């Protein structure tokens, strides 16, 4: 069901057949994100993503939208810190049309200055939207606090001053330098035929050539844990407490997934039970991983009333310390393994989910791990391995705390040594 080929120009083509569905999800992946940008051009990868929808030599922005809307398809894109993806989801017999539209956008966008000026205004509104979303802001604050001065620590969307200064020539230069055949992957999942897609792409990408550039080296930033309290007039206070995590290439990622699930991965997790069910301190509380190719962060997020922040922090710190002292129970370990395997299986019912899995694994691992391999690795996780990882990660000196809300730092009584 999984096949991989390389076009004559070096573009990799990866497909996964799902003959029992009628949909097809197709994505052009570029091995570049915000971590590869110069600081004075922060946000350029995200702005390029926006501009690829704003008109080509063959199609206006409206025609791009109407072409996909006219077949009931979905056309979108995303940029993260290490990759960019342009994707479409269509009924299977519209695959040739989707490839034509995606390749046209990818290869023939014109970057008209008038369109760029309008799209810069759109991105500036997007930045303001994030500034009005404290649940988004707190995660950016956490990342920038824990990786101060690193490219991975800055927001992918960029800053108002850097986005506003970019020109059409800047975007074209970025495209030429980073979007080369050796750094591009085409991924497709659903009711697709690998050989037919390769043939379509050989024609669509026939003119895609140029110097083969190496992918940007992954960043491995130093950890800079600290306490950061940002005062903001909000009804709730937003808390993130965390430490370093693991890279997506680390062989212990399965142990971390089990640890994450037990601590804050569902309604039965320790944090959900202790923070929400027993004390009623928060509506939302969960743990999370931010994994990149050579670095990672692990954290706990909660939204609580300003007068409950201290108690919420204390409970989270206590739960991390308890995990590092005793590890999981046998029942927690078994439940977490089944939760992870079940969530994986459910996510694979979507052709979009499979397409994204194809692209990410090609960049991160250079291959697609079989489901059976993942399930076996999850089943093999043992108590002592989870305990050892908790003790390694939840070192008091490595913990950082970020709070966003109507408070100041003097109101937070917390020391990393308390953990």
C-alpha positions in Angstrom: 0.0 0.0 0.0 3.0 2.3 0.5 5.2 3.1 -2.6 8.0 5.5 -3.2 9.6 6.7 -6.4 11.9 9.5 -7.5 11.2 11.6 -10.6 13.9 12.3 -13.2 14.6 15.7 -11.6 14.9 14.3 -8.1 11.5 15.0 -6.6 10.4 12.2 -4.4 6.9 10.8 -4.8 5.3 8.8 -2.0 1.8 7.3 -2.0 -0.3 5.2 0.2 -3.3 3.4 -1.3 -6.7 3.3 0.5 -8.9 1.5 -2.1 -11.9 1.5 0.3 -12.3 5.3 0.2 -13.4 7.7 -2.6 -11.2 10.6 -1.5 -7.6 11.4 -2.4 -5.4 13.8 -0.4 -2.3 15.2 -2.2 0.4 17.4 -0.9 3.5 19.1 -2.2 6.0 19.3 0.7 8.9 21.7 0.8 11.7 20.9 3.3 11.8 24.4 4.7 10.1 26.3 7.6 10.6 29.3 9.8 13.7 27.7 11.6 15.6 28.1 8.3 14.9 31.8 7.9 17.2 34.7 8.6 16.0 36.6 11.6 15.4 39.8 9.6 13.1 37.8 7.3 11.2 36.0 9.9 7.8 35.0 8.5 8.9 34.7 4.9 8.1 31.0 4.5 4.6 31.6 5.8 4.2 34.6 3.5 5.4 32.6 0.5 2.7 30.0 1.4 0.0 32.7 1.3 1.3 34.1 -2.0 1.1 30.8 -3.8 -2.7 31.1 -3.7 -2.6 34.7 -5.2 -2.3 33.9 -8.9 -0.1 32.2 -11.4 0.8 32.8 -15.1 -2.3 30.7 -16.0 -4.8 31.4 -13.2 -5.9 34.3 -11.1 -6.4 33.8 -7.4 -10.2 33.7 -8.0 -9.7 31.0 -10.7 -7.6 28.9 -8.4 -10.4 29.0 -5.8 -13.2 28.5 -8.3 -11.4 25.5 -9.9 -11.3 23.6 -6.7 -14.6 24.8 -5.3 -16.2 23.6 -8.6 -15.3 20.0 -7.9 -16.1 20.1 -4.2 -12.5 20.0 -3.3 -10.5 21.5 -0.5 -7.3 23.5 -1.1 -5.1 24.7 1.7 -1.6 24.9 3.1 0.4 25.2 6.3 3.8 26.3 7.4 5.5 25.1 10.5 9.0 25.5 11.9 10.6 22.8 9.7 8.4 22.2 6.7 5.7 23.7 4.4 2.9 21.8 2.7 0.4 22.7 0.0 -2.4 20.2 -0.2 -5.7 19.4 -1.8 -8.4 16.8 -1.0 -10.7 15.7 -3.9 -12.8 12.9 -5.1 -10.5 10.3 -6.6 -11.3 11.0 -10.3 -10.3 14.6 -9.8 -6.7 13.7 -8.9 -5.4 15.0 -12.3 -7.1 18.4 -11.8 -5.7 18.7 -8.2 -2.2 17.9 -9.4 -2.5 20.5 -12.2 -3.7 23.2 -9.8 -1.1 22.4 -7.1 1.8 22.2 -9.5 0.7 25.4 -11.2 0.7 27.2 -7.9 4.0 25.7 -6.9 5.9 26.4 -10.1 4.2 29.4 -11.7 3.1 31.9 -9.0 3.8 35.5 -10.1 4.1 37.3 -6.7 2.6 40.5 -8.1 3.6 43.4 -5.9 -0.1 44.6 -5.6 -1.2 41.1 -4.4 1.8 41.0 -2.0 0.8 44.3 -0.4 -2.7 43.0 0.2 -1.5 39.7 1.5 0.9 41.4 3.9 -2.1 43.2 5.4 -3.8 39.8 5.7 -0.9 38.4 7.6 -0.7 41.4 9.8 -4.3 40.8 10.7 -3.4 37.2 11.4 -0.7 38.3 13.8 -3.2 40.6 15.5 -5.6 37.7 15.7 -3.0 35.6 17.6 -2.4 38.6 19.9 -6.0 38.4 20.8 -5.9 34.6 21.4 -4.2 34.1 24.8 -4.3 30.3 24.5 -2.1 30.7 21.4 0.1 33.4 22.9 1.0 31.3 25.9 2.5 28.6 23.8 4.5 31.1 21.8 5.7 32.6 25.1 6.7 29.2 26.4 8.7 28.3 23.3 10.5 31.6 23.1 11.2 31.4 26.9 12.6 27.9 26.8 14.6 28.5 23.5 15.6 32.1 23.9 17.4 33.5 20.9 16.9 30.3 18.8 15.1 30.2 15.4 12.8 27.5 16.8 11.9 29.9 19.6 10.4 32.5 17.2 6.8 32.3 15.9 6.4 30.9 12.4 4.1 33.7 11.4 6.8 36.2 11.9 6.6 39.7 13.3 4.8 42.8 12.0 8.1 44.6 11.2 9.7 41.7 9.4 6.6 40.7 7.4 6.0 44.3 6.3 9.6 44.7 5.0 9.5 41.7 2.6 9.4 42.3 -1.2 8.4 40.2 -4.2 12.1 39.8 -5.0 12.7 38.5 -1.5 10.0 35.9 -1.9 11.3 34.8 -5.3 14.9 34.5 -3.9 13.6 32.4 -1.0 11.7 30.2 -3.4 14.7 29.6 -5.7 17.0 28.9 -2.8 14.7 26.5 -0.8 12.2 25.0 -3.3 14.5 22.8 -5.3 13.8 19.2 -6.5 16.0 17.7 -3.8 14.0 19.3 -1.0 10.5 18.6 -2.4 8.3 15.6 -1.7 4.9 14.9 -3.3 2.7 12.8 -1.0 -0.6 11.3 -1.8 -3.0 9.0 0.1 -6.5 7.7 -0.6 -7.9 5.9 -3.6 -4.8 6.7 -5.7 -2.7 4.8 -8.2 1.0 5.3 -7.7 2.1 4.8 -11.3 -0.6 7.1 -12.6 0.5 9.8 -10.2 4.1 9.5 -11.1 3.2 9.8 -14.8 1.2 13.0 -14.1 4.0 14.5 -12.0 6.7 13.7 -14.6 4.7 16.0 -17.0 3.7 18.6 -14.4 7.2 19.0 -12.9 9.1 18.6 -16.2 10.3 22.2 -16.0 11.2 22.1 -12.3 15.0 22.0 -12.3 17.9 23.9 -10.9 20.7 23.5 -8.5 20.1 20.8 -5.9 20.2 22.4 -2.5 20.7 20.6 0.7 17.9 20.8 3.2 18.5 23.3 6.1 20.4 21.7 9.0 18.1 21.0 11.9 18.5 23.4 14.8 19.3 22.0 18.3 18.9 25.0 20.6 20.2 25.2 24.1 17.5 25.0 26.8 17.0 28.4 28.6 14.4 27.6 31.3 13.0 30.7 33.2 9.9 32.2 34.7 8.0 34.5 32.4 4.8 36.3 33.4 3.1 38.5 30.8 0.4 40.7 32.1 -2.7 40.8 30.0 -6.3 41.8 30.7 -8.0 38.4 30.4 -10.8 36.7 32.3 -8.6 33.6 32.7 -5.0 33.1 33.5 -3.1 30.8 31.1 -0.3 28.6 32.5 2.3 26.5 30.7 4.9 24.7 32.8 7.4 22.5 31.1 10.9 21.3 30.3 12.9 19.9 27.4 11.4 17.0 25.5 12.7 14.6 22.8 13.3 15.0 19.1 11.0 13.2 16.7 14.0 11.0 15.8 14.8 9.9 19.4 14.2 6.2 19.9 12.6 6.9 23.2 9.7 8.8 21.6 7.4 5.9 22.4 8.2 6.1 26.1 7.5 9.9 25.9 4.1 9.3 24.3 3.2 6.9 27.1 4.4 9.4 29.7 2.5 12.2 27.9 -0.7 10.1 27.8 -0.6 9.2 31.5 0.1 12.7 32.7 -2.3 14.7 30.5 -3.5 12.8 27.5 -7.2 12.3 28.2 -10.0 12.4 30.7 -8.5 9.6 32.8 -5.0 11.2 32.9 -3.5 12.3 36.2 -3.6 16.0 35.5 -7.2 16.0 34.3 -8.3 14.1 37.4 -6.2 16.1 39.9 -6.7 19.6 38.4 -10.2 19.5 36.9 -12.1 16.6 38.5 -10.9 16.7 42.1 -10.3 20.5 42.5 -12.3 22.1 39.7 -9.4 24.5 38.9 -9.6 24.4 35.1 -11.8 23.5 32.3 -8.9 22.6 30.0 -5.7 21.0 31.3 -3.4 18.7 29.2 0.2 17.8 28.5 1.8 18.2 25.1 4.9 17.5 23.1 6.7 19.8 20.6 9.0 17.5 18.7 11.4 18.7 16.0 14.2 16.9 14.2 17.0 17.6 16.7 15.1 19.1 19.6 11.9 19.0 21.6 9.9 20.5 24.4 7.4 18.9 26.8 4.8 20.9 28.8 1.6 21.1 30.7 -1.0 23.7 29.8 -4.0 24.9 31.8 -6.4 27.8 31.9 -7.6 28.8 35.3 -9.0 31.8 37.2 -6.3 34.4 38.3 -6.9 33.5 42.0 -6.3 29.8 41.4 -3.0 30.1 39.4 -0.8 29.3 42.4 -2.8 26.2 43.4 -2.8 25.0 39.8 0.9 25.4 39.5 1.5 23.6 42.7 -0.6 20.6 41.6 1.2 20.4 38.3 4.6 20.5 39.9 3.5 17.8 42.4 2.3 15.5 39.6 5.6 15.9 37.7 7.5 15.1 40.9 5.3 12.1 41.7 5.9 10.7 38.3 9.6 11.2 38.5 9.6 9.5 41.9 7.4 6.4 41.3 6.6 6.2 37.6 3.3 4.9 36.3 1.2 2.2 37.7 0.7 -1.1 35.8 -2.9 -0.1 35.1 -1.9 3.4 33.8 0.8 1.8 31.6 -1.7 -0.6 30.0 -4.4 2.0 29.5 -1.9 4.5 27.9 -0.7 1.9 25.4 -4.2 1.1 24.3 -5.1 4.8 24.1 -2.1 5.5 21.8 -2.7 2.6 19.5 -6.4 3.3 19.3 -5.8 7.0 18.5 -3.3 6.0 15.8 -5.8 3.7 14.2 -8.6 6.3 14.2 -6.3 8.9 12.7 -5.5 6.6 9.8 -9.1 6.4 8.6 -8.6 9.9 7.1 -6.7 10.2 3.7 -5.6 13.7 4.9 -4.1 12.2 8.0 -2.2 9.6 6.1 -0.9 12.1 3.5 0.4 14.3 6.3 2.0 11.3 8.0 3.7 10.4 4.7 5.3 13.8 4.3 6.4 14.3 7.9 7.9 10.8 8.1 9.8 11.3 4.9 11.4 14.4 6.2 11.9 13.3 9.8 12.9 9.6 9.3 13.4 9.1 5.6 10.8 6.2 5.7 7.3 5.4 6.7 7.2 3.2 9.8 4.6 0.4 9.5 1.6 0.5 11.8 2.7 -2.9 13.2 6.1 -1.5 14.0 4.7 1.4 15.9 2.2 -0.8 17.8 5.0 -3.2 18.7 7.2 -0.4 19.9 4.4 1.0 22.1 3.7 -2.4 23.5 7.4 -2.8 24.4 7.4 0.3 26.6 8.2 -0.7 30.2 7.7 0.9 33.6 11.4 1.4 34.3 11.9 3.1 30.9 9.1 5.6 31.6 10.4 6.2 35.1 13.9 6.8 33.8 12.7 9.3 31.2 10.6 11.2 33.8 13.6 11.5 36.0 15.7 12.7 33.2 13.2 15.3 31.9 11.6 16.5 35.1 14.8 17.9 36.6 13.9 21.0 38.7 16.6 23.1 37.1 15.2 22.4 33.6 11.6 23.5 34.4 10.3 26.7 33.0 7.0 28.5 33.8 5.0 30.9 31.7 1.8 32.7 32.8 -0.3 35.0 30.8 -3.1 36.9 32.4 -4.0 39.7 34.9 -1.1 39.0 37.2 2.5 40.0 37.7 5.5 38.0 38.5 5.5 39.0 42.2 2.2 37.2 42.6 3.7 33.8 41.5 5.4 31.9 44.3 7.3 29.3 42.4 10.8 28.1 42.4 12.1 25.4 40.2 13.8 23.8 43.2 10.3 23.1 44.5 9.9 20.2 42.1 
